[in-house]
Amino acid sequence: MSDRAAVRAEWSDGDYPSVGERLLPAAEALLERLGPLDGADLLDVATGTGNVALAAARAGARVVGVDLTTELLEVARQRARSEGLAVDFLEGDAEALEFEEDRFDVVVSTFGAIFAPRPAVAAGELARVLTPGGRLGLTTWPSDGLVAAMGAAIARHVPDAGEPRATPPPWSSEAGLRELFEPRGVALEVERRTDLVWRFADAAQALVFVEEKLAGFRSARAAIDAAGRMPALREDLRAQFSEWDAGGGDGLLLPYDYLLVTGTKTG
């Protein structure tokens, strides 16, 4: 299976629309930070179900959203139709964007392009299609946050999993992000945000969410089950939930810290 096909298969798995709903506050924070969008040509890369694309269209931008996953694009199109928004949703690859150089005033990707198999190639494409003076906006998961901890926990129980893939290293730190974009003429500002918190009734409900909703987990589960590792994995995840819980006994509150990245193309 090609890298592109593997990425498409992973994001077709699980229930991304449910996950996307929980990620919406990060999309809104990113657009707020980017500033006025009325009349701007905006590209949303790895748009998923269209959180950023639709919010940008509501703000007056002319929006194109691209994604590898047909199923997610159809959800995004249905959402746009239901709101009467004109957004062009296209199948497209973050590593090979089919647009001319300097095409867009704003290029964004929320927890999307960071999963492209070749980070430097994807970063180069985001910068290439951004016009000089244009604005870049990204969200990504830090290497020391809950998403990374959960990814490491899952990887410990998947035979031959190799390094955890929660977020590839270049995208998971300010230093890595600067190495990706500043040589390509994009000056960055990076802020760690703590305002994305997921509430669950308890650890059992959180486990159900992980097992039934998260992209890629069901395919990994086959290997975990075959190795007899599911009970141990559940205990490992429960330990992570307990360690990170900010609920103080009022349900389970999991802080999904993320990096909010904005930049300007200088040349």
Secondary structure, 3 states (H helix, E strand, C coil): CCHHHHHHHHHHCCCHHHHHHHHHHHHHHHHHHHCCCCCCEEEEECCCCCHHHHHHHHCCCEEEEEECCHHHHHHHHHHHHHHCCCEEEEECECCECCCCCCCEEEEEEECCHHHCCCHHHHHHHHHHCEEEEEEEEEEECCCCCHHHHHHHHHHCCCCCCCCCCCCCHHHCCHHHHHHHHHHHCEEEEEEEECCCEEEECCHHHHHHHHHHHCCCHHHHHHHHHHCCCHHHHHHHHHHHHHHHCCCCCCCEEEECCEEEEEEEECC
